[in-house]
Amino acid sequence: MEVHTFGFNQQKRWSVNHRPKIDSSRTLVVLFGSSSLLDADGPIAELLNDYPGSLAIGCSTAGEILGTRICDESVSAAVVRFDRTDLRMASAPVQSADESFAAGQNIARQLNDARLKGIFVLSDGLQVNGSELVRGLNTQVSSSVVVTGGLAGDGDRFRRTWVLHRGRPQAGVVTAVGFYGDHIRIGHGSKGGWDRFGPERRVTKSKGNVLFELDDRPALQLYKEYLGDRASGLPATGLLFPLALRADQEDTKSLVRTILAVNERDQSLTFAGDIPEGTLAQLMKANFDRLVQGASEAATTIKLSGQECSSTLAVAISCVGRRLVLGERTEEETEATLDVLPPGTQQVGFYSYGEISPYATGTCDLHNQTMTLTTFSEAA
Protein backbone atom coordinates (compact mmCIF):
# COMPACT_ATOMS: atom_id res chain seq x y z
CA MET A 1 0.00 0.00 0.00
CA GLU A 2 1.33 3.42 -1.01
CA VAL A 3 0.08 6.68 0.57
CA HIS A 4 0.69 10.29 -0.50
CA THR A 5 -0.87 13.45 0.97
CA PHE A 6 -0.62 17.02 -0.31
CA GLY A 7 -2.62 20.23 -0.55
CA PHE A 8 -3.60 23.18 -2.71
CA ASN A 9 -4.16 26.86 -1.96
CA GLN A 10 -4.62 29.88 -4.19
CA GLN A 11 -1.34 31.53 -3.11
CA LYS A 12 1.12 28.64 -3.33
CA ARG A 13 -0.87 26.30 -5.60
CA TRP A 14 -0.03 22.61 -5.04
CA SER A 15 2.31 21.70 -2.18
CA VAL A 16 4.12 19.13 -4.35
CA ASN A 17 5.83 19.71 -7.70
CA HIS A 18 4.87 16.31 -9.05
CA ARG A 19 1.91 14.18 -8.03
CA PRO A 20 2.58 10.45 -7.67
CA LYS A 21 2.03 8.39 -10.81
CA ILE A 22 0.02 5.61 -9.22
CA ASP A 23 -3.21 5.68 -11.22
CA SER A 24 -4.95 2.28 -11.12
CA SER A 25 -8.24 0.55 -10.42
CA ARG A 26 -6.99 0.03 -6.84
CA THR A 27 -6.09 3.70 -6.33
CA LEU A 28 -8.33 5.92 -4.23
CA VAL A 29 -8.22 9.73 -4.32
CA VAL A 30 -9.66 11.37 -1.19
CA LEU A 31 -10.10 15.15 -1.22
CA PHE A 32 -11.69 17.84 0.91
CA GLY A 33 -12.19 21.48 -0.05
CA SER A 34 -14.10 24.72 0.27
CA SER A 35 -17.78 25.04 -0.64
CA SER A 36 -16.69 27.71 -3.17
CA LEU A 37 -15.39 24.91 -5.39
CA LEU A 38 -19.01 24.48 -6.48
CA ASP A 39 -18.44 27.61 -8.57
CA ALA A 40 -14.88 26.95 -9.74
CA ASP A 41 -13.68 23.35 -9.47
CA GLY A 42 -10.40 23.89 -11.34
CA PRO A 43 -8.12 22.39 -8.66
CA ILE A 44 -10.29 19.29 -8.40
CA ALA A 45 -10.38 18.80 -12.17
CA GLU A 46 -6.61 19.30 -12.34
CA LEU A 47 -5.98 16.68 -9.67
CA LEU A 48 -8.38 14.08 -11.01
CA ASN A 49 -7.05 14.51 -14.54
CA ASP A 50 -3.93 12.70 -13.31
CA TYR A 51 -5.99 9.74 -12.07
CA PRO A 52 -8.50 8.80 -14.80
CA GLY A 53 -8.51 5.12 -13.84
CA SER A 54 -8.80 5.68 -10.10
CA LEU A 55 -11.77 6.12 -7.78
CA ALA A 56 -12.32 9.51 -6.15
CA ILE A 57 -14.36 10.61 -3.14
CA GLY A 58 -14.57 14.00 -1.39
CA CYS A 59 -16.75 16.78 -0.04
CA SER A 60 -16.94 20.41 1.10
CA THR A 61 -15.86 21.38 4.57
CA ALA A 62 -15.83 23.79 7.48
CA GLY A 63 -12.04 23.60 7.34
CA GLU A 64 -9.58 21.27 5.61
CA ILE A 65 -7.11 19.12 7.58
CA LEU A 66 -3.69 18.26 6.13
CA GLY A 67 -1.35 16.63 8.61
CA THR A 68 -1.75 18.79 11.69
CA ARG A 69 -2.57 21.96 9.75
CA ILE A 70 -6.09 23.34 9.32
CA CYS A 71 -6.85 25.61 6.35
CA ASP A 72 -9.78 27.32 4.64
CA GLU A 73 -10.41 27.89 0.94
CA SER A 74 -7.97 25.12 0.12
CA VAL A 75 -7.88 21.45 -0.89
CA SER A 76 -6.40 18.63 1.20
CA ALA A 77 -5.88 15.39 -0.66
CA ALA A 78 -4.64 11.84 -0.24
CA VAL A 79 -3.83 9.40 -3.02
CA VAL A 80 -3.66 5.77 -1.91
CA ARG A 81 -2.80 2.75 -4.04
CA PHE A 82 -3.80 -0.53 -2.42
CA ASP A 83 -1.86 -3.68 -3.25
CA ARG A 84 -4.47 -6.33 -2.45
CA THR A 85 -7.74 -4.48 -1.80
CA ASP A 86 -10.49 -4.03 -4.38
CA LEU A 87 -12.57 -0.85 -4.44
CA ARG A 88 -16.08 0.00 -5.65
CA MET A 89 -17.99 3.31 -5.75
CA ALA A 90 -21.68 3.95 -5.14
CA SER A 91 -23.87 7.06 -5.12
CA ALA A 92 -27.46 8.10 -4.47
CA PRO A 93 -29.42 11.38 -4.64
CA VAL A 94 -30.76 13.01 -1.47
CA GLN A 95 -32.76 16.13 -2.26
CA SER A 96 -34.57 16.26 1.09
CA ALA A 97 -34.31 14.73 4.57
CA ASP A 98 -37.20 12.40 3.68
CA GLU A 99 -34.99 10.65 1.12
CA SER A 100 -32.16 9.91 3.59
CA PHE A 101 -33.17 6.38 4.60
CA ALA A 102 -33.67 5.28 0.99
CA ALA A 103 -30.31 6.82 0.02
CA GLY A 104 -28.56 4.79 2.71
CA GLN A 105 -30.25 1.60 1.58
CA ASN A 106 -29.43 2.34 -2.06
CA ILE A 107 -25.73 2.92 -1.31
CA ALA A 108 -25.45 -0.26 0.78
CA ARG A 109 -27.18 -2.41 -1.82
CA GLN A 110 -24.79 -1.22 -4.52
CA LEU A 111 -21.77 -2.10 -2.40
CA ASN A 112 -22.84 -5.17 -0.46
CA ASP A 113 -21.36 -8.58 -1.20
CA ALA A 114 -19.62 -11.36 0.72
CA ARG A 115 -16.15 -9.77 0.39
CA LEU A 116 -17.16 -6.31 1.68
CA LYS A 117 -15.13 -5.26 4.73
CA GLY A 118 -15.80 -1.53 5.01
CA ILE A 119 -17.64 1.51 3.65
CA PHE A 120 -16.49 5.12 3.74
CA VAL A 121 -19.43 7.45 3.02
CA LEU A 122 -19.72 11.21 2.46
CA SER A 123 -23.06 13.00 2.30
CA ASP A 124 -24.58 16.37 1.50
CA GLY A 125 -24.54 18.19 4.83
CA LEU A 126 -27.75 20.21 4.68
CA GLN A 127 -30.43 18.21 2.86
CA VAL A 128 -29.92 14.95 4.74
CA ASN A 129 -31.09 13.45 8.01
CA GLY A 130 -27.88 11.74 9.04
CA SER A 131 -29.60 9.35 11.44
CA GLU A 132 -31.90 8.06 8.71
CA LEU A 133 -29.01 7.77 6.25
CA VAL A 134 -27.11 5.63 8.75
CA ARG A 135 -30.21 3.57 9.56
CA GLY A 136 -30.66 2.83 5.86
CA LEU A 137 -27.04 1.69 5.59
CA ASN A 138 -27.35 -0.52 8.66
CA THR A 139 -30.40 -2.36 7.31
CA GLN A 140 -28.43 -3.71 4.36
CA VAL A 141 -24.94 -4.61 5.63
CA SER A 142 -23.63 -6.91 8.34
CA SER A 143 -22.54 -5.38 11.66
CA SER A 144 -19.07 -6.78 10.89
CA VAL A 145 -18.73 -4.25 8.03
CA VAL A 146 -17.06 -1.07 9.33
CA VAL A 147 -19.00 2.01 8.17
CA THR A 148 -17.49 5.47 8.75
CA GLY A 149 -17.62 8.90 7.12
CA GLY A 150 -19.26 12.28 7.55
CA LEU A 151 -21.56 15.06 6.40
CA ALA A 152 -20.17 17.81 4.19
CA GLY A 153 -19.71 21.30 5.65
CA ASP A 154 -19.94 24.95 4.66
CA GLY A 155 -18.02 26.77 7.38
CA ASP A 156 -20.45 28.38 9.83
CA ARG A 157 -22.66 29.59 6.96
CA PHE A 158 -25.02 26.58 6.53
CA ARG A 159 -25.94 27.64 2.99
CA ARG A 160 -24.58 25.02 0.58
CA THR A 161 -22.45 21.90 0.59
CA TRP A 162 -21.14 19.55 -2.08
CA VAL A 163 -20.03 15.95 -2.49
CA LEU A 164 -17.81 14.70 -5.28
CA HIS A 165 -19.90 12.77 -7.83
CA ARG A 166 -18.43 11.48 -11.07
CA GLY A 167 -15.50 13.83 -10.66
CA ARG A 168 -17.52 16.99 -10.08
CA PRO A 169 -18.72 18.77 -6.92
CA GLN A 170 -22.52 18.43 -6.63
CA ALA A 171 -25.16 19.25 -4.02
CA GLY A 172 -27.82 16.75 -2.98
CA VAL A 173 -25.69 13.63 -3.33
CA VAL A 174 -24.34 10.82 -1.14
CA THR A 175 -21.28 8.89 -2.34
CA ALA A 176 -19.39 6.00 -0.81
CA VAL A 177 -16.51 3.66 -1.50
CA GLY A 178 -16.49 -0.01 -0.53
CA PHE A 179 -13.34 -1.94 0.45
CA TYR A 180 -13.14 -5.64 -0.39
CA GLY A 181 -10.91 -8.58 0.53
CA ASP A 182 -9.06 -10.04 3.48
CA HIS A 183 -6.06 -7.69 3.47
CA ILE A 184 -7.73 -4.34 4.20
CA ARG A 185 -7.47 -3.12 7.82
CA ILE A 186 -9.90 -0.36 8.85
CA GLY A 187 -9.58 1.18 12.31
CA HIS A 188 -12.06 3.59 13.85
CA GLY A 189 -12.43 5.78 16.93
CA SER A 190 -14.87 8.52 17.93
CA LYS A 191 -14.73 10.65 21.08
CA GLY A 192 -16.19 13.95 22.24
CA GLY A 193 -15.07 15.83 25.33
CA TRP A 194 -18.05 18.07 26.15
CA ASP A 195 -19.47 18.72 29.61
CA ARG A 196 -23.17 18.38 30.34
CA PHE A 197 -25.00 21.08 32.27
CA GLY A 198 -28.52 21.99 33.32
CA PRO A 199 -31.38 19.54 33.87
CA GLU A 200 -32.02 16.52 31.70
CA ARG A 201 -35.27 17.16 29.80
CA ARG A 202 -37.74 14.91 28.01
CA VAL A 203 -38.30 15.35 24.26
CA THR A 204 -42.07 15.87 24.26
CA LYS A 205 -42.58 16.84 20.61
CA SER A 206 -40.42 16.13 17.59
CA LYS A 207 -40.57 14.85 14.05
CA GLY A 208 -37.51 13.19 12.58
CA ASN A 209 -34.62 15.60 13.07
CA VAL A 210 -36.85 18.58 13.98
CA LEU A 211 -37.27 19.32 17.70
CA PHE A 212 -40.38 21.28 18.73
CA GLU A 213 -40.66 20.87 22.50
CA LEU A 214 -38.60 19.90 25.55
CA ASP A 215 -40.63 19.28 28.71
CA ASP A 216 -43.62 20.73 26.82
CA ARG A 217 -41.79 24.03 26.28
CA PRO A 218 -40.88 25.47 22.83
CA ALA A 219 -37.39 24.21 22.03
CA LEU A 220 -36.07 27.38 20.42
CA GLN A 221 -37.31 29.54 23.28
CA LEU A 222 -35.56 27.28 25.78
CA TYR A 223 -32.34 27.30 23.79
CA LYS A 224 -32.37 31.08 23.63
CA GLU A 225 -32.66 31.29 27.41
CA TYR A 226 -29.44 29.31 27.76
CA LEU A 227 -27.60 31.16 24.99
CA GLY A 228 -28.46 34.64 26.26
CA ASP A 229 -26.71 37.27 24.11
CA ARG A 230 -25.43 34.54 21.77
CA ALA A 231 -28.99 33.70 20.67
CA SER A 232 -28.84 36.36 17.95
CA GLY A 233 -26.14 34.31 16.22
CA LEU A 234 -28.20 31.14 15.80
CA PRO A 235 -27.83 28.61 14.23
CA ALA A 236 -24.02 29.04 14.29
CA THR A 237 -23.85 29.77 18.04
CA GLY A 238 -25.95 26.68 18.70
CA LEU A 239 -22.85 24.68 17.75
CA LEU A 240 -21.40 25.76 21.10
CA PHE A 241 -24.28 24.06 22.94
CA PRO A 242 -25.08 20.63 21.47
CA LEU A 243 -27.61 18.17 22.90
CA ALA A 244 -26.73 14.83 24.49
CA LEU A 245 -29.43 12.19 23.92
CA ARG A 246 -30.11 8.87 25.61
CA ALA A 247 -33.12 6.57 25.53
CA ASP A 248 -33.78 6.52 29.30
CA GLN A 249 -32.06 6.90 32.67
CA GLU A 250 -30.61 3.39 32.49
CA ASP A 251 -29.07 3.93 29.04
CA THR A 252 -25.28 4.32 29.17
CA LYS A 253 -24.98 5.09 25.43
CA SER A 254 -25.22 8.79 24.65
CA LEU A 255 -25.34 10.35 21.18
CA VAL A 256 -24.72 14.05 20.53
CA ARG A 257 -26.76 16.21 18.18
CA THR A 258 -25.92 19.65 16.83
CA ILE A 259 -28.13 22.36 15.31
CA LEU A 260 -28.36 22.94 11.56
CA ALA A 261 -31.24 25.45 11.39
CA VAL A 262 -33.83 27.32 13.45
CA ASN A 263 -37.45 28.20 12.69
CA GLU A 264 -38.78 31.26 14.48
CA ARG A 265 -42.33 30.69 13.28
CA ASP A 266 -42.86 27.36 15.05
CA GLN A 267 -39.99 27.79 17.56
CA SER A 268 -38.31 24.61 16.35
CA LEU A 269 -34.70 23.48 15.92
CA THR A 270 -33.45 21.27 13.08
CA PHE A 271 -30.59 18.93 13.97
CA ALA A 272 -28.19 16.85 11.87
CA GLY A 273 -29.85 13.64 13.10
CA ASP A 274 -33.03 12.31 14.67
CA ILE A 275 -34.38 13.61 18.00
CA PRO A 276 -36.87 10.85 18.92
CA GLU A 277 -39.85 11.71 21.12
CA GLY A 278 -39.54 10.34 24.64
CA THR A 279 -35.73 10.43 24.74
CA LEU A 280 -33.85 12.38 27.39
CA ALA A 281 -31.90 15.45 26.26
CA GLN A 282 -29.32 17.53 28.10
CA LEU A 283 -27.39 20.59 26.97
CA MET A 284 -23.62 20.43 26.66
CA LYS A 285 -20.88 23.05 26.69
CA ALA A 286 -17.22 23.05 25.80
CA ASN A 287 -14.33 22.04 28.00
CA PHE A 288 -11.19 23.03 26.09
CA ASP A 289 -8.81 20.49 27.57
CA ARG A 290 -11.31 17.66 27.34
CA LEU A 291 -11.98 18.39 23.65
CA VAL A 292 -8.30 17.89 22.89
CA GLN A 293 -8.20 14.85 25.16
CA GLY A 294 -11.18 13.44 23.25
CA ALA A 295 -9.22 13.62 19.98
CA SER A 296 -6.33 11.79 21.61
CA GLU A 297 -8.68 9.12 22.99
CA ALA A 298 -10.16 8.56 19.51
CA ALA A 299 -6.68 7.78 18.21
CA THR A 300 -5.88 5.62 21.24
CA THR A 301 -8.97 3.51 20.53
CA ILE A 302 -7.56 2.65 17.11
CA LYS A 303 -4.07 1.93 18.42
CA LEU A 304 -5.39 -0.39 21.13
CA SER A 305 -7.37 -2.31 18.53
CA GLY A 306 -4.10 -3.32 16.88
CA GLN A 307 -4.68 -1.54 13.57
CA GLU A 308 -0.99 -0.92 12.87
CA CYS A 309 0.70 -1.59 9.54
CA SER A 310 3.72 -0.20 7.78
CA SER A 311 1.76 2.38 5.76
CA THR A 312 -1.37 4.04 7.15
CA LEU A 313 -3.78 6.77 6.07
CA ALA A 314 -5.80 8.46 8.80
CA VAL A 315 -8.93 10.40 7.84
CA ALA A 316 -9.88 12.81 10.63
CA ILE A 317 -13.45 14.14 10.66
CA SER A 318 -14.17 16.63 13.43
CA CYS A 319 -17.30 18.70 14.02
CA VAL A 320 -17.41 22.38 13.06
CA GLY A 321 -18.60 23.14 16.58
CA ARG A 322 -15.32 21.88 18.00
CA ARG A 323 -13.41 24.23 15.73
CA LEU A 324 -15.53 27.23 16.74
CA VAL A 325 -14.93 26.47 20.41
CA LEU A 326 -11.22 25.68 20.20
CA GLY A 327 -10.43 28.69 18.00
CA GLU A 328 -6.67 29.21 17.88
CA ARG A 329 -6.19 25.97 19.80
CA THR A 330 -7.86 23.86 17.10
CA GLU A 331 -4.62 22.39 15.77
CA GLU A 332 -4.02 20.88 19.19
CA GLU A 333 -6.59 18.18 18.40
CA THR A 334 -5.07 17.31 15.01
CA GLU A 335 -1.66 17.16 16.67
CA ALA A 336 -3.09 14.96 19.44
CA THR A 337 -4.28 12.32 16.97
CA LEU A 338 -0.94 12.02 15.17
CA ASP A 339 0.90 11.90 18.49
CA VAL A 340 -0.90 8.62 19.27
CA LEU A 341 -1.21 6.97 15.85
CA PRO A 342 1.68 4.82 14.52
CA PRO A 343 4.80 6.73 13.35
CA GLY A 344 4.63 7.62 9.69
CA THR A 345 0.81 7.79 9.59
CA GLN A 346 -0.34 10.42 7.08
CA GLN A 347 -3.48 12.40 7.94
CA VAL A 348 -6.09 14.30 5.94
CA GLY A 349 -9.61 15.26 6.93
CA PHE A 350 -12.17 17.98 7.40
CA TYR A 351 -14.50 19.81 9.79
CA SER A 352 -18.01 18.50 9.26
CA TYR A 353 -21.72 18.83 10.02
CA GLY A 354 -21.83 15.26 11.36
CA GLU A 355 -19.59 12.25 11.86
CA ILE A 356 -20.39 8.61 11.04
CA SER A 357 -18.77 5.80 12.98
CA PRO A 358 -19.63 2.88 15.25
CA TYR A 359 -20.19 4.06 18.82
CA ALA A 360 -17.62 1.48 19.93
CA THR A 361 -18.16 -1.67 17.87
CA GLY A 362 -20.91 -3.01 15.64
CA THR A 363 -23.23 -0.93 13.47
CA CYS A 364 -22.51 2.71 12.74
CA ASP A 365 -24.16 5.76 14.34
CA LEU A 366 -24.39 9.42 13.48
CA HIS A 367 -22.36 11.55 15.90
CA ASN A 368 -22.03 15.30 16.35
CA GLN A 369 -19.32 17.28 18.11
CA THR A 370 -16.83 14.40 18.05
CA MET A 371 -13.41 13.79 16.59
CA THR A 372 -13.90 10.68 14.47
CA LEU A 373 -10.89 8.89 13.02
CA THR A 374 -10.73 6.20 10.37
CA THR A 375 -7.45 4.50 9.47
CA PHE A 376 -6.81 2.50 6.33
CA SER A 377 -3.93 0.07 5.96
CA GLU A 378 -3.20 -3.34 4.47
CA ALA A 379 -1.88 -6.53 6.01
CA ALA A 380 0.71 -8.49 4.11
N, C-alpha and C positions, 0 to 999 in steps of 0.2 A: 504494500500500500504506500502510495506517494502523496504527500500533502504539501500544498503551497498556499500561503495567504498573502494578500496585498490589498492596497486601497487606491482610491481615486479622489482627488479634490480639484476644484476649479483653478486653484493657484499653482499647484505643483504637478497636476495631472496624475498619471499613474506612479505608484511608489516603486515600481520595478521597470527596468529598461526593456526587459524581454519576458513575456509570459511563458510559462512552461509548455513545451510541445508534447502534451500528453492526451490529446483528443482520442477518445475511444468510446465504445458502447458501455464500458465500465467506469467512465469518468463522470463525476458529478460536480457541477458548478453551483456553488451556494453564494448568493449575493444579497446584500441589504443596502437600501439607499433612501434618499429623501423622497417625500411625496411629490415634490416638484418634477421628478423624473417622468410623471404622467404627461407633462407638457413637452419635455425634451429628453428622450431616452438615449441620446448619443453615446454616453459611456457604456450603457448596457449593451447596445448593439455592437459597439466596438469590441467589447470583451467576448461576447458570444460568437462573434464572427470567427474567432480563433478556435472555437470548439463546436463545429457544426455536427459532429457525430456524438456529442455528449448530451447528457441530461442536465437541465438547469432548473433551479428553484430559488425563489427569493420574494421579498416583499418590502413595502415602505415601513418607515420606522419613526420612533420618537428619539432617535439617536443611534448612530452606528458604532459598533464595537469592533475594534481591530487590535488584537493583543490585549493590552491593558488600556489603550487609548479609546476615548469616546469623542466622536465628531458629529457634526451636523452638515447637511447639504453635501454629503460625500457618498462614496460607495465603499463598503468593505466586502471582500470576496475571498472565497476559498475554492481551490480546484483540487479535487481528490481523485486519484485513479486507484481503484480497487484491483487487487490481483485475482481474487477468487470469489468475489461477491457480484451477483447479478442485480441489476437495477431496473425498475419500471416506474413510469410516471402515470398519474391519474389526475383528473380535474373534474369540477362540477360547478355550475352556476349557483349563486346565492344572492338573489336580488332583494330579499327581505328576510327578517328573522324567522318567519313561518317556514321558510325553505331549508332551514339549517339542518334539521334531522334527516331529511331526504338527501341533502348534500353529503352528510357523513356516511350514510348507507351507500350511496352511489360510489364514493371514493373507495370505501372498503371493499365493495364487490369487485371493482376493477382490479384491485391489487391482491385480493385474497387467493392464496393457494397453499398447498401443503408445505412449500419451501419458504414461505414468508416468515421472516424473523422480526422485522421492525418497519414502522411507518413514521416518516417525518412529514408533518402537515403544516401548511401556512394558509391562513384565511384572511379574507377581507375583514377589517377590524371594526366596521361601523354597521354593516347591514346583516350581521350574523348574531345569533344567540349561541355563544360558545358552548354552553351546557348541552344544548340540543345537538350541536354538531358532534360533540364528543359522544353523546348517547347513541347517535346514529352509527358512529364508527364502532362502538363497543358491541352493538348488536350483531355485527357481521364478522368479527375476528376473535380468535381465541385470546384468553387473558394472558397467554404466554407470549403473545406478540407485543413488543414494546412500542407504544405510540406516544410520540412527543411532538412538540411544535409550538406555534403561537399565533396570535392575532396581529395583523399589520397595524402600524401606528401612523400618526400624523402630528407629531409633536404634542403640544397641549391645545391644538386647534380643533380637533374632532370634526374636520370638514370632509376629508377625502383620504382614502387609502388605496393602495394597489397591491396586487399579487402578480408575480410573473406567470404568464400563460402563453405558451407557444412562442417564447422569446420576447414577449412584449409586456409592459406593465398594463394591467387592466383592473378596473374596479369590479366588485360583485362576483368574485371568483374564489374558489378554494382549490389549491393544488397540493399534491403530495407525492412523495417518492417512496417506493417499497424496496426493501433490502432482502435478498434471498440467498439461502445457502447456509452451510454449517460453519463458515469461517468468520462471518461478521460478528463483531462484539459491540453491543450498544449499551452504554452505561447511562444512568439517569439519576438526577437528584433535584429536589425542589424544596426550598426553605424560605421562610419569611423573615420574621424579626420585628414584628409590630407588637405594641402593648395594647391590651384591651382596657377600656375605661367606660364608666357609666353603667347603668343597669342593663341587664339582658332583657330584650323585649321580644314579644311574640309577633310574627308576621301575620296580621289579621286580614289583609287584603292584598292580593297580587295576581298577576297574570303573566306567566312565562318569566321574562326577565324585567318586567315592569312592577315596581313596588309602589302601592298606593297608601297602605296604612301599616303602622307599627303600634301595637296596643290600642287599636281603634283611633289613632291620631294620624292626620295627614303626614305622609313621610317627608315631603319636602319641607313643610313647616318645622318639623322636628329637627331635621338636618340643619336648617338655618339657625335654630336656637343654639346648636352646638358650635356652628361655624362663626357666629357673631359677625364681625366686620368682614370676614372672608366670604360670607355668603354671596356678596355681589360678584364674586369671581367664578361662581358655578358655571359649568360643571368642572372646570379645571381644578378649583380648590377642593372639590370633593375627593380628588385623588389623595389628599393628605389625610382623609378620614374614611378608610374603607370599612366594610361590614364583615364581621366574622359570623359564619352560619354553622349551626349544628342542628341535627334532627330533634334532639331532646336533651334533658339534663344528664342522661346516662351516656350520651354519645361522646366518645373521645376524639372523633375525627372532625376537624373543623376546616371548612373551605372559606376562602376570602373572596369577596366581590367588590368591584370598584365601579364608580359611576361613569357612564358614557354620555348621558343627556338628562336634562330636567324639563318638566312640563309645568309651567306656572298655572295653566288653566285648571288642570285636575290635581295639582300638587303632588305629582308623581315623580319618581326617579327611575331611569332606565339604566340597568347594569349590564356588564359584559356577559353574564350568565344568569341562570334561573334563580329566582328568590321564591321558593315554594311556600305556599300558605301553611301555617302551623309550625314552621321552623322557628328556632330561636336566633335572634340577631343581636349583635353587640358592636358598638363602634370601636374603632381602633385608631391609634395615633402612633407617630413615628418615635422610635428610639434609635438614635444615630448609631451607637455602637452595636446594637443588636442587629440592625440591618446589615452591617458589614459582616458581623458574625454569621448571620444567616447565609450569606453568599459562601463563606468558608465552609459551613456545614453542608451545603449542597454539594460542594466538591468532595468533601470528606466521605459523603455517602457513596459516591462513585468509587473512590479509592478503596474503601473498605469492601466493596463488592468484588474486588479483584479485577476490574476492567483496566488492565495495564498491558499495553503492547508496545512494540518498538516505535511505532508511528501513530499518533493520535490527533484527531481533530475534535476540539471542543466547541460546541455552539451554545453560547450564553444568551438566554432570553430573560430579560429583567423588565419589570413593570415600569411604565412611565412615572407612576406615582413615587417610586423609590428614587428616581432621578431628581424629581422636583424637591423631594425632602432632603436628599443628600447634598444637592447643590455642588459646591466646589469639591466636596469629599466623594463624589460619585465614583471616581476611578479607584477608590479604595476597595470597592467590591469586586471590580474586575481584576485588580491585583490579588485580592484574597483568593479567588478561584485558582489562578495560575500558581499561587504559592503552594497549593495543596495537590494539584493534579501532577501526574508524572512529568519529570524533566523532559523538555523538548516538545511538550504538547503545544499545538498552535490553536489560537482561539479567535473566532469571529462571533458576531451576534448582533442583537439589537434591543432597543427599548420598545416595549409592546403594549397593546391594550388587553392582553390576556395570555397566559402561559398554559400549555398543555403537557401534562406528564402524569404518570401514576402518582398517587399520594405517597405510597411507599413501594408497594409491589402490586401486581395484578393490573386490572383495567385502568385506563387513563381517566383523569379528571381535568376540568378547567380550573385553573388557579388565577388569582389576581394578587398583585403586590408581592410576588415571590421572585427570587432568582432561581431560574430553572436551567439546569445544565444537561446537555446530551453529549456524550462522547462516542465517536465512531473510530473503530480500529479493527484490525484483522488478525486472527490467530493463524499461525503457520500451518 
